[in-house]
Every structure is written in structure tokens, then in C-alpha cells.
């Protein structure tokens, strides 16, 4: 039986269709993805029915409504959710616009600062980490995210390099009984569909769901 997985996606700069195509391309991977695009339809009560959440959405309600969907009053739901033993995979957009939500910043372990214009970005895994198993280095045009890391205990397993420098591009952390895995590449569909990124996604899902 596939694991029910809630996917929160769609914002001004990151259309839901990119995330849909990227995750759907994983095929019969053991995860049943259910997509939620409108942030006003998210609720803590509904989220508890999913043992795994993929967060690929900046703190913007949707591609047509730019106000935040997660508030200071509702942010604690996510740390509590992970604390109880659930999994959270954070991809690209979800490191953005959460800088005013300290509970989310702590949970994610790092925050988006800025990115230069899209350029060639080389992504390199750290051998031996479970989230990097069978992942080959790759170079694609992408947004090179520069990050402010706020947890010295995160386990960085991926780095990104461009003409602008080197940045952490993937890390894991635990909170209570649960797990968090963060991937910062992924602005373009070409990245989501690349075999190495597909493997990264699958590894991240399995590690946070504790199925590997």
C-alpha cells in the first residue's frame, strides 16, 4: 500500500504543474501524492491524516493570491506534526518567505536569502548519506539559492556550485520522533525531471518516511 503524502504547492513563482510533473514522474514509488494548491484550504486537522508532507510552496496562498497562507498563529502546527513522528520534505520554494515565522525557520534549519539570475548550477552529493545514495552529480540551469543556515546540527549531504559560489543544497535534521529533509534546487521542470534529482526526491521521501 502506498503511503499517503500531502503535497503543498503553487505560488507566484513556482507553478503547481512543475511539482506535479516532477513527483508524478516517480511512478509507482510507494507514495500516493495528494496535491493541495490553495493555502486557504490547508488545515491542521486534515494534515494529521498524512504521515508525510512535501512542502514546495513559498509562504504565498497561491499563484493568484500573494498573501501568506501560514501565519504566526498557525506555524506551530508543522513542528508539532514532525515532533510526533511524521516526515517533512522541503523543496526549493518552501525555504522562501518564512523568515517571519521562527518556528518554521527552526524546523527547516535554514532560510532563503537571495539568488542571482538563473545560471548553470552544479549539484554534488556527499557520499555515504542515505539521502544521497545512487545520486550522480549534475549541472543544470537553475536558481542558485543562497541560504542562511540557523541550525549547526543539520547534516548537509548536498552542495550547489555556480560562478557565484558554493552553498548547502540539501540537508537533514530530526525533531522529536520525526524527520525533515530539505532540497534547495528545483525552480525549473528540467531539474525536477532530471534522473539525479528524481533519485534525490525518492531518497528524501523514503528517509523522512523511515521506509529505507
N, C-alpha and C positions, 0 to 999 in steps of 0.2 A: 504494500500500500504506500502511495506517495505521501510525503509529509506536506500538510497544508502550509503554504507560505504566503504571507501577505506582502504585496509589493506596493509601496507608496511612491508614486512617481508623477511627473508632469509639473513643469513650472515655466516661467517666461523664456528661459534659455535652453531648457532641456526637455524636449517633447517626449511624451509618454511612449510614442511609437518606437523611438530608439531603444528604450529599455525593454519594451515588449518583444521586439525582434531579437534583441540580444539574449534574453532569457529563454524565449521560445526555441531559439536555435540549439539550446542544450538538449532538446529532445526528451526522451524518456529517461530522465536523470534521477528520479526518485523524489522529486519535489513538484507539488501541484501549485502553480502560481495563480494567485487571485489578485488582480490589479485594481488599485484604488487611486484615481487621479484627482478628484476633488477633495481638498483638505477639509472642507466643511462636513464631509460625510465620514471622516475618521472619528472613532470613539474608543476610549479605553475599554469599554465593555465588549466591543467587537474584537478588539485586538487580542484579548485573552484566549480567544478560540484558535489562535495560531501559535505554534511553538517556535516559529521563525518569522522574522520580518526583514525584508530588504528595503532599505531607505535610500532612494535615488532621487531625492526631491529637495531643493533648497527650501528655506522657510517661506514659501510663497504658495498661496492657496491653489493656484492652477495657472495654466498658460494664459488665461484671460483675466484673472483676478490676482493682483500683486500683493495684497495684504497678507501678513503672516497667518499661517494655519495653526502653528504651535505657539502657545502663549506662556508667559511666566507661570501662570496658574496650572497649566496642563503639562508642562515639561517633565515633571517628576514621574509621570506615567512610564516613560521609557527606562530610566534607571531601575525603577521598581520591577518592571517587566523582565529585565535581564537578571536582576538580583534573584528572582525566583527560579532561575534556571533556564530561561529561554535564550534564543540566539538572535543577534542583530548583525546584519551585513550592511555596511555603509558604502555606497559607491558614488564617487565623484561629487555630484551636486549637493549631497547631504552634508558636506563639510562647509557649506556656504550659508551665510545669513543666520547662523545660530549663535553668533558671538554675544548676543544679549541674554542668552539662556545658559547660565552657569552649570546647571545640572546636565544639560545636553553636552556642553563642552567637556565636562569631566568624563562623561560616559564615552564619548567618541575618542578623546585623547589627543585631539589636535583640531585646529581650525584653519580654514582657508584665509589667506592674506590677500593674494593677488595672483594674476597670471599675465605673462606677456602675450602678444599676438600669437595665434596658433603657429606652431613650428614643428620641426622634427624632434620627437621625444623618444629616447631610448629607455626602455623599462627592463631592469635587470633584477632577477630573483636572488635570494640568499639561499644557497644550497643547504639542505637539511631541514628546513622548516616545513611543517605539514601543509601550509598554505601555498608553498612554492614547488611541491612535488610535480615533476614532469613538466615544468613551465620553462620554456626556452626564452632567452632574451629576445625582444623585438623592438623595432623602431617604426613609428607611425606619426603622422601629423595629428597633433592633439593640443589641447590647452595644457600647458605645463604649470600645474598647481604648486604654488609656494605656500608652505604651511607653517603655522605656529604650533609647535608641539607643547602640550601642557602636562604630560604625564611621563616622567622619566622611566617608568616601569613598562612602557609599551614595548612589545617585541617587534621591531621593524624587520620585515622579511623581503622588502621590495624598495628599490630606489629608482628614481627617474632622473635622466640627464638630458640637457639640451645645451645650446650655446649660452644659455643664461645661468647655468649652474646645475647643482645636484640637490635633490630633495627626497625626503622619505615619501614613498608612494604606496606603501602597504604596511599595515601593522595589525597586530592582535593584542587584545587585553581581556582580562576577565573581571567580572564584577559579581560578587556573591557566587551563586551557583551557575551563572550564565556566562556567555562568551560574546565578544564583539570582534568583528574583522572589518577593516577599513581598506578600500582601494580608491586612490585618487584619480587614476586615469579614467577615460570613458566619456569624453564630450561627444565624440563622433561615432556614428554607427559602425564605421570601418573598424574602430577599436573594439567595440563590443563583439563583433563577429570574427575577429582575428583568433586563430586557434589557441594562441598562448593566453589571451585574455579570457577566452571561453574556459580554459583549464583553470585559470585563476578564480573565476566565478564559481566553478564547480567545487574547487578546493575550499573556497571561503564558505560556501553553503554547507558542505559536509563537516568542516571543522566547527562552525558555530552550532550546527545541529547535533554535534557529537555522534556522527554516523560514520566517521572514518577511523 
